[in-house]
Amino acid sequence: MEVKANLQYAKSHEWVLIEGSKAKIGISDFAQHALGDVVYISIPEEGDTVVAGEPFADVESVKAASDIYSPVTGTVVAVNEVLNDTPALLNEDPYGAWIIEVEVGSLSDDLMDAGQYEAYCAEQ
Amino acid sequence: MNTPKRTSLYNAHVKHGGKIVEFAGYELPIQYETGIITEHNAVRNAAGLFDVSHMGEFMVEGSGAIETINNLITNDVALMTPGGVIYSLMCNEKGGVVDDLLVYKFTDTRFLLVVNAANIAKDYKWVEEHLLTNTTLRDISEEVGQIALQGPKSEEVLSKLLPVEQQPSKNYTFVETKILGVDCILSRTGYTGEDGFEIYCDPSKIEPIFEALLKAGEKDGVIPCGLGCRDTLRFEAGMPLYGHELSDTIPANEVGLGFCIKMSKPQFIGKDALESHPAKYIRRGVILTDKGIAREHALVFKEGREVGYVTTGTFSPTNNVAMAMVRVEKGLDSPVEIEVRNKRLKADFIKLPFIQKNNNK
């Protein structure tokens, strides 16, 4: 299982890449392993508001439906439309397949760095 | 809850990267590293190998065996020849289904029943209570391991261990043979809609056969497969799963399995109830035309009125779309709506099975 160094992670297994005032959000390698083959994702639209700790998208794998929680509060400025047609990218390249980009108002206060997240996953 | 049992292939599953879950009291792989869709496609396009050692096996023997079994099941064992296998339902007095099972006929006085793991104790009690004279019942589930080789390459792969002439050539037939020196029951049966075999033998001797089949099929793309794709495969093939499409309370004449209910037989348990119960519901297939997956228990609506529910719903890897088996009122037309996470998704009825079956042996 891969944990990428330059990212921050939520307990619910999303990653955040902070770039200036914006943040890209995706799901971790641990999450995609747990979900199994992803076959659908429903993504919010540009201009939607997301709230730290609240679900912003849901994914359907062969096994189950799961919510994806936002690690930040803010406004969606871009969505990765490619995922609508090829949701399997979440499995194939979890750290490349960002889901939304958000203009950040505030970050969730319990994000972990890569080292902490790796330890956290080991306990799961 | 009792501690889950391990099949004799447990260590092999772990070695091959199996993701272990508890199912029907057994620790079995839901999938391997390859994932459900890859495993599913391997079975449709090449072959896959499953551990199904959790299944239950009963021997029913004696001069009363035919009469006993024919009283218990909806299909007709009197029509069977030695070396034959039939699928059947076993009903309760109300016409609900105690279990679905396979019956293997060795001789007029010797039969093997293969039942669902989750129902072993219930079925044993039920069969025992209905044994007629000169009939014995023995639960040999613990003495029998079972693997299933399923997919279009099955015959070719198995031929590396057992010549084709020694394999059962027709669907729903079996032979008693040796594979790698181990006594086996080998049947041309399965739960995937593909050609394939099921192998029953001493569980302590099954692992070398499992590994040898994987090795024999390596170049053809044969991989170990878990319970996840077993479910998507049987689902696409339109096959019911006990506890989902079938239960003690769903009448046997409402599940689309009329081919194995012989109402012309003079008597079987549940026949009277079925005769006096006109079917109100039916098992049908739907394809979702909106994005999303309708899972089990999701409610089905027709023009706002609740008309049934989903018994199995998943993504069909072969058709690349979400589909579902539903239990709904008879006589409905498309479209219907299925409630999924507070949204109503549109769906159209389509004929079962969801795939063209490729097992016309």
Interface residues (C-beta under 8 A of the other chain):
Chain A: G36 D37 V39 Y40 S42 D58 E60 V62 K63 A64 A65 N91
Chain B: I30 Q31 G35 I36 I37 G228 T232 K291 G292 I293 R295 T314 F315 P317 A322 R341
